[in-house]
Amino acid sequence: MPIETEAPGGPAPLAPPRQAFIERSHQRSEALGLKRHEKCGLDPLIRSDLNLARERNHRLYTHAAPVMQLLYEQIVNTESMIVLTDAQGTILHAVGDDSFLARAHRVALAPGENWAEHAKGTNAIGTALFEEAPTLVHGGEHFMHANSFLTCSAAPIFDPRGNMLGVLDVTGDHRGYHQHTMGLVRMSARMIENHWLSDDYNNRLRLHFHSRPEFIGTLLEGILVVSPEGRLLGANRAALDQLGMSGAELRSRSLSSLFGTTPAAVYDHFRMPLSPPMQLCLPTGQSFFVSARFDWPSRPVVAGLRGRDDLGDVGDVADATPTRAAPMQEAAWGGDPAGRVADDAEAGGGLRFSGLQYLRTGDPQLETVIQKVRRVLDRGIPLLILGETGTGKELLARAVHHDSNRSRQPFVAVNCASIPESLIEAELFGYEEGAFTGARRKGAPGRLVQANGGTLFLDEIGDMPLPLQARLLRALQERSVTPLGSTKSIAVDIAVIGATHRNLRDMIAAQSFREDLYYRLNGLALRLPALRERTDLEAIVRRILQAERPQDPPELSPQVLAMFRRYSWPGNIRQLANVLRTAAVMSAGERFVTAAHLSDDFLEDIQRSIGGLTPAPGPAPLPAAFPAPAPLPPAWSAPEVAPAPPVAFAVAEPAAARTLGQAEIDMIRATLDAVGGNISLASKQLGISRNTIYRKLRWNPPGDA
């Protein structure tokens, strides 16, 4: 059938492949019974259904929103709009020029409307969904004449396993068509995909590569996700393009068969800051430069040890300090359903995560908690872990699971505070196909069923909606689950561990938490002490720094140690770990962590809370909040723990050689020199934002006296 290839204002050239592309779509539109002269009436989802669709695609929007804003800044005042749809073609969000948004609304191009081909015929959104490829539809190429005043450029968005997530589209007046618009949309879609991949696999090894090293860190780089055993789990589209593989073909390969290396070798290469890219080759001889990322934004840290994030198979935590850096840990990457650590003959030894034993650092309160847990382990008694945010409740739950008879079955964690109230029931109990608008085609099993045979960890249980508490109680009592939209019950066998920072007894009195559920969860209540109440601050610090810089762990200067002892640590161990993570990078190559290596906001908080940064001549006495360790009762029979080496203070900090601000500037300049002036790479190495680097150097540009 003839296709109109030009509308007033200029053509969008139809190359033969694209002409066939559009013609196929027109044929599908006619087969669907659509008429070219139909009016595009408004038929949006009702508000509740649109809200549900948005909630179910909240993660997609979270990654897409900043990219959409950046893209809008490029096309502002061009009579255009940016549209985000879900995988069914329903418009979730739109931003654009107000005048054009009003024109688009007249043809139902607005949130809640569906623009799949079956609803609107040939259009960039619907055709991109059907063809699973970037699509340009210009002017009269639209099947419905009512849409011929539009030019639309759309690109599908995929997850790392190749599943369609939705579509990003730029639509504008056809008279303002620009050939570069499609390029902007495709790059923006790839940005969203890369953000999704990094978020999906933030606790996995990711290899960023390109045949030209200067393209690493750009949208042209390929990204591969690697399991601890070397399996390839996912990739972005740039990786598939460079390797010439499909996603399915790539996932059937291993790092060894693709590049002839192992995760342990990669980790060893990038162990130190500022390591240069690796150079790896395909079996065909094609060479790539490779950089590695190990992002652990939610690393659970208790007693100063990373929660099975980077420690390999090497002895017991109670043994002496390892003689060499530990390899990457398997269980934290989800590679071992048992949560066990597989032997790694190449990487060698250092530390082994051994459940509750791993958590011991000499604090009497924590030892009491561990002994209580050991007495009820595998006795069918539910645990309720209490404690402030950041004290390590999830890591304790994982340790309990690790030491239990269920360790070879799943550990499933659910944060009751992070799931929207309208979705938490579906997340917990699962749902059947068609149970509600936006439900997956084949339904979903739910977290309770996923945890069958293993352990279900209900974090922030105090934030669970009251109506759902009754259904959870019934499921725990009957040991069965009925998914939404189903009449069949599924038997489940799970150990339940709850956790909260709230006072559940007060909530019961306020009738916001069910008393019967409280007693169902509270077989044994365990309170984790806040960091300010513990006696093992120095041991925690020492082990965090050992984990961050295993080859040359720094020590705290006397001044910083004194500050740490006096500070109240409102964020507990999570806050301490974040502070030390930055300090370990900032102090690279130096023996001591000084105040110059701490972030500005933390120093300001210190000043507010303890009144200044006066250097201390030596270790300050422990305040009352840190009493000396009490002797353990005779009944307690823990294995001997080799004493950790004392923190050394052989080098005093310079008294007035340079100001704190100048020390920061010198460190930033040194890092910039080391990475060749690459601001993005320097910000990653230093653990600070690019804006902070610009701000710090604004009045002190390199080269000034």
N, C-alpha and C positions, 0 to 999 in steps of 0.2 A: 504494500500500500504506500502511496506517496506520503512523505513526511515533510512538513513545513520546516525548512532549515534556517529561515531568517525571519526575524520580527523587526518592527521599527526600532531603529537604534543600532543595528549592526548584527552580523551573523556570529554564531558559534560554529566554526567549521565542522562539518560532519565527515570525518574520515570513514572509509568503508567499514572498519570493525565497529566503530561507534554507531554508524547508521544501522547495521544489523542488530546491534544491542537495543536501539530504540524501537526498531520494527518488531522485534520479538516481544517487547513489552506491550506495544500496541495490540498485537495479536492476543496476548493474554488478557488485556483489558476488555477487548471485544468478546472473548470467550466467557468472561465473567458477567456479560450482559450489561456492561456499562455503556452509556450513551455520551457521545462527545459534547452534546449541547445540554447535558444535565446541569442544573444549578447546584452549586456546592453549598448545601444547607448546613447549618450548624447542628451537630449531633454529638456534643461533648459528653464525657463521662460525668455522672453526678459527682458532686464534690467529695463524698465519702470514698467513692471508687478511685477518683483521681488522687486523693490523699493516700489511699492504700497503695496505689501504683507508685507514687513517689516514695513512700516508705520502703517498699520492697526494692526500689532502685536507688536508695539513699546513698549507698556506697559509690555507685556510678556517678551520681550528681556531685558527691564530695570530691571525686577526682576531676570531674569535668568542669565544675564551676570556675576555678581559677583560670583554667585554660580558655573557657568561654569568655571570661572577662578580658584576658590578654588579647584574644582574637578580636573582640569587639573594639578594643582600642585601635586596632589596625583598620577597621572598616567604618568607624563612627562617621556620621553625617554623609553616608553614601546611599541613603534610602535602602537599608538592608536590615536583616535580622539574623540571629543565630538561634538554631533550634536543636534541642536534645530530645531524642525519642528513646523508648525502650525497645526491646527486641521484637515486639509485636507491632511497632509503628506508632504507638500512642505518644503524643507530644507531652513531655514531662515539664520542660522549662523552655522559655524563650526570652531573649534579650535583644534589644535593637532600638533603632530610632523611633520615637513615639509616632511620628506621622506615618511611617511605613507599617508599624505594628497595627495601626487602625485599618489600613488598607488590607493587610493580610488577614485580619479578623473577619473581613467580609467574605473571604473564601474559605473560612474555617481553618486557617493556619494559626492555631492557638492552642494553649495547653488543654489537655483533655480530649482533643480531636485525634482521630486515627488517620494516618496517611499511608497505610499499607496500600499496595496496588489494588486489592479487592475493594477498597473504599474510595480511592481517588484516582485510580488508573495510573498511567505512566507519570511518574514524578520522581525526583531524585531520591527522596527518602524511601519510598516504597520499592523502587527498582533497585536501589542499593541493598535493601534488605533481601530481596529475592535473589539477586545475582551475587550477593556477598562480595561486592567490589565497589570502589569509588565510582560515582555516577554524576554526570552533568546533564541536566535537562534544561534546554534554553527555549524560552518563548513558545512558539507553536509546536514544539516537540511534546509538550504536555498533551496527554490524551484529552483531557477536558478543556474546552476552549476558554472556560472561565478562568483558568490558571495561566493563560498564555501571556499575561503581562509579567510573569515571573521568570527569573533565571535562578536555578537551584543547583548548588554543588554540595554533594553529600558523600561522606565516607563512613563505612561501617566501623564499629569498635569491637575488638575481640579480646577475650581473656587469653592468658598464656597457653591454654590448651586448645585454642581455636574456636571456642564457643562464642556465639554472637551475644554481645551485651546491649547494643543499641546503635544509634546512628547520630553523627554530628553533621549538621547541615547549615550552610549559609545561603539564605534566599534574599534576593534583591530585585529591584526593578530591572526588567530586561534591557532597558536602554543604558543602564550603567554596567553592563556585563564587562568583566575583566578576566583575561585568561589566567592571571595569577591566583585568582580566588580559590580554584581547586587545589592548587599547591598549598595554600595556607590551611585549608580544611584538612588535607591529608596529613600535614605535619602536626596539626593540632590533635587529630585522632591518635596519631602515634604517641604524642605526649601523654594522652590519657591512658593509653595501653601500657606505656612504660611505668607510669605512676601505679597503675593497678598491679602490674607484675612485681614491682618493688614491695608493694604493700602485701601482696599475696604470699611472697616468699621472703619476708624481711628477716627470717631466721635461717635462711639457706644461703649457700654459697652462690654468688652470681658473678659470671664472667662477662665483662664488657670488652668487646673486641672490634677491630676494624683492620683492614689491610694497611691503613695509614694511621700512625699513632696520634696525629693531631686531631683525628676525628673521634677519638674516644672521649666520651663526655658530651657528645652532640647527639642530635636526633638521628644521625646516620649510623651510630654505633649499633652493633648487634649485642643482645643480652641473652645469655644462656643461664638457666637455673640448674644447679647440680646437687644431687643428693649426696650424703656422706659416703655411700658406696660407689659413687661415680656415675649413677644413672642420670640421664638428661630428663628433667621433669617438665620444662617449659622453655619458651623462647619468645622474643618479640619478632615482629614481622621483618625488621631489618636483619635479624640473624638468619631467618629462613631464606631471605633474598640472597644474602651473601654466601650462605652455604649451599644454596640451590636445592633445598629439601622441603618437603611438606612437614607439618607439625607431627603427624603420625610417624613418619619415617624418622624424624629426629628423636622422638621419644623411645624409639626402639634401639637407639644407639647408646653407647656409654662414652664418658669422657676419654677413656683409654682408647676405644676404637676410633673415636673422631680425631683426637689431638695427640694420642700417645702419651698421656700423662695421667696423674691421679690427684684427687682432692688434697691428699697429704702433701704432695709436691708443690701444689699451688699455694697451700697455706704456708709452707716453709719459705717459699719465695717472698711472699708478701707479709711476713711476720713483722718486719721492721717498718717504721714510718718512712715515707718517701722512696719506697722500693720502686725501681723502674719496671715498665711493662715486661711481661714475659713474651717471648716470641715462639709461637706454636705453629705447627704445619698440619694440614690435612693429608690423608694418604695420597692425594693427587699431587702433593708438593706445594699447594697454595699456602702462603704464609700469612699469619695474622699476628698483630700485636694485641696482647690481652692484659687487662687490668682486672683485679678482683675486688669485690665488695663483701664485707661481712657486717651487715647492719643488724644490731640487736636492740631496737628501740624499747622493747618491753622485757629485757633480760631480767628474770627474777634473781635477786641477789640476797642471800641470807648469810650471815656470818662472814660477809666479805667475799663469798665465793659465787661465781656466776652459776645460775641454776642450770647446770648441764648444758652450757652453751658452747664452750670451747675446750673442754677438758676431755682427754682421751682415756684410753685403757692403760692405767699404770699404777698399780698399787693402791694403797688405802690412804684416805685423807688424814688419818691419824698418824701416818708415817712422816718421816722428815720431809723437808722442803724438796721438791723435785730438782734433779740436777740439770734438767734441760726443759725447754718449753714444751708444754703439753699440746698435742694435736687437737684438731677440731673434734668436738663431741657429737656423737651420732644421735642420741636420744632427743636432744633439744631441736634437732632438725626434723623430727618426726619420721626418721627412717626406720626406727625399730618399734613396732607396736608394743613390745614388751617394756619399753623404756629402759632396756639394758644397753650396755655399751659393748659394741663388737670389738674384738681384738683388731689392732691395726699393726701388723708386723713391720710395715715400713716406717710408720710414724714413731713407734717406740713408746716408752712409758713416761709417766709423770704422776698423774692423779687419777683415781677412779671415783666416779660418783657412786656412793654406796648407800643411798637412801638416808635414813635418819642419822647414820654415823657421819655422813657428809656435813651435817648441820652443826656438829659440835665444835665450839670454839672456846669453851671454858667458862661461859656465863652460867651461873648456878640456876637462874630462872629458866633458861632454855634447856638445861639438863633435866630439870624437873618435868618440863613439858615432854621431852623425849622419853623419859622413863614411864610417864603415864601412858603414852601412846604404845610403847612396847608391851605393856601389860594387857592391853585390850586388842592388840593386833590380831586380825583374823577371828575375832570372837563375835562378829555380826553386830557390833555396837557402833551406831552412827556417831560421827564427830562433829562438833561445832567449834570452829576456830574463831576466836574473838581477837580484836586488836586494831590499832589505828591503821590508816592507809599507809602502805609502804613498808610494813613490818615483815612481809614475807609469808603471807597466809597461803598463797597458792603453792609456793615452793614446799612448805610443810606438807600440804595435801599431796603433792607429787611424790615426796619422800615416803609418805605413808603407803601410797599405792605401790611404789617401787619395792618396798620391803614386804608387801603382802602377797598372799597366794594368788592374787588377781593380776600380778605384775605383767603377765604375758597377754593380758586383755586390754582393751582401750581405756585410756584416761581421758574423759571428756569434760572440759571446763566450760561453764556457762556463766557469763557475767550478767546478772539479772538487772543491773543498772544501765547497761549499755544497749539493750535491745528495746526498741519502741514498744510501748505497752500493747499496741494493737497487733504486734507480731510475736510477742514472746510465747503465746500459747501454741502457735504453729511451730515455732522453733523448738519448744520442749517436746511436744507430743506428736509433731508431724502432721501431714495432711494428705488426703487423697486427691487425685486429679480432679480439677474443677471445683475444689472445695470453696474457693473464693476467687474473685477477679485478680488476675496476676499470678495465680498459682502455677507452679511448674507443670509441664505437660504430664509428667509421670509421677507427680507428687513428691513428697520428701519424707524420710523416715522419722525425723525428730531426734533430739539429743538423747532422750532416755533410751530409745531403741539402739542408738549408736553406742551407748555405754554398756549394753547388755553383756554380762559376764565380767565387766570391769568396774571402774569407779566413776561416779558422777560427782563433779565438784561444782556446787552452786555458790558462786561468789556473790557477795552483796545480796544475800538472801533477804535482808531486811527491806530491799527495794522492790521486791516482787509484789505486783498488784494484789490486793486483798481477794478479789474474786478467783484469781488463779491459784491462790494458796489452797483453797478447798479442793480443787482438782488435783493438785500435786499431792496433797495428803491422801486422797483416795487412791492415786496411782501407787504411792509408796505402801499403803496398807494392803492393796489387792495384788501388788506385784504385777500389774498389767497396765497397758496403755491403749487407749482408743484414739487413733488419729482423727483430725477434723475431717468431717465428711464421710466417715466410715462407721459401720456398725460392728466391725470385728475388733476384738481385743487382741493385743499382742503381749505375750508373757515376757517379762523382763526380770533379770536377776542382777541387781546392781548394789554396790556399796555406796552410800551417800555421805559426802562430807560437805557441810555448809560453812560459810564464812561471812562475817559482817563486821563493820566498824560501828554499827549502831547498838543501842541498848534495847534489846528485844523485849525485856521485861517492861520497860517504859512504854514501848509500842503496844504491848498487850494491854496495859492499863488504859492506853488511849484508843484501844480497839482498832488499831491499824495493823496488827499482826495476830494471827490466830494462835491461841494458846495450845490447842491440840497439835498443831504443826510444830510449834516450838518444842514440845516434849517429844515429838516424833524425831526431830533432828538432833535434839540435845541428849544423846546417850552419854557423851562425855564432853564437857566444855573445856576448851584449852585457850588460855590467854597468852598471846605472844607479847612480850614486853616491848615497849617503845625503845628506840635507840638510846634516848637520854637516860633510860632506866638500866641499861646494860653495862656490864663491867669489862666488855671485851672490845672496846672501840679500837684500840691499837691493832689487835689481831684482825679485826674486820678490815681496817684500812690497809694493813700489810697484804692481805690476801686479794683485795680488789686490785691493788697496784701490781701484784704478781700476775694476776690474770690479764691486766691491760698491757703490761710490758714484760712478758715472761723472760726475755733474755737479759734485760737490765732494769729490773724493778727499782723505781726511785724510792726515797724515804721522805717523810715529812720533816721539814725544818722545825726547830724548836718553836718558832713563832706560830707557824701554822698548826702544829700539834696543840699548842696552848689554846688557840682559837677554837679548834675542833672540840676540845674538852669542855669549853665553856658554852658552846653553842647548844641550843635546845633541839635542833634537827626536827622541825615540824613535819618534814616529808620522810623522816626515818631513813631506813637503809637505802630505799630507792633514791632519795635525794643525795645521800652520801655517795652512792655509786655514780650518779650523774656528775657530781662535782669532781670526783676523782678521775672519771673517764676523760673529762676535758683537761684536767691538770696533767694527766699522764702524757697526753699528746703535746701540750704546751711545754712540758719540761723535757722533751725528747733530747737525749744526749747529755742531760744533767743528772747529778746524783740526788739532788734535793728538790722537792716540791716547795716552792716559796709562795708568798702572797702574790707575786707577779704572775704566777701561773693559774690563779683562780679567776673566775669570770666576774665581770663588774657587778652584776646584779647580786651575786652571792656575797661579795665584799660589802656592798651597801647594806644587805640584810644583816651581815655580821655587825656592822657599825651600829645599826639601829638596835640590835638585840643585846650586844655585850659592850657597846660603848667604845669602839675604837680598835685600832690595829697596832697597839704598842708592842714592840718586839719583847719577847720573854727571854731572859738569859738562859733558861733551860726548861725542862719539862715542869709544867705547873702541877701542883698537887691536885688530885682528883677532888672535885666538889662533892657535896653530899649526894647528888643524884647518881654518882658513880661510886658506890661503896666498894671497899676491898672485897674480893671474892670470899664468900663464906665457905668454911670447910664442908665437904659433902658428908651426908649421914653414912654411918657404917653399912647400911643396907644397900647403898648404891655401889655397884660394882662395874664401873665403866672401864674399858681397856685403857692402858696408859697412853697418853698423848705426849709425843716428844715436844718439849718446850720450843716455842718459836724464837728465833733470834731477836734480841732486843733492837728497837729502833735506834740507829746510830745518829749522833749529833756532832760528828767530828768537825764539820765545817760550819762556821757561823755565817749568818747572812751579812752582806755588806751593810754597813751602818748608813752611810750617806753618799755612796758612790754614784747612785742615780736614783731618780724618783720611780715610784711604782708605775706611773704613766709611761715614762721613758723606757722602762724595762719591757712593758707590753709592746711598745712601738718597735723596739729593737727585735723582739721575738717575731713580730709580724713581718718585719722587713727581711729577717733571716729566712723565714719560711718562704716568702715570695721569691727571694733569690734562688732558693733551692728548687723551686718548681718553675723557674723561668718566667716569673711574673704572672702566672695563671691564677687569677683571683678565685675562680671556682674551686680549683684544686687546693689552694691555700686555705680556703674556708673549711674544706672537709678535713684537712690535716689538723687545723687548729681547733676545730669543733665550734667555730663561731660563724656568724652569718657574713655574707659578702658586704651587706650594709655596714656591719660593725667595722670591717676592714677599711672601707671607704671613709667612714667617720673618723676612725683613729688616725688615718694618714692624711686627712683633709688639709690640716695645717702643717703637716710634717711630711711632704712628699719626698720620696727617695732622692737622695742627692743633696738635700738641704743640709746646711751646717747645723 
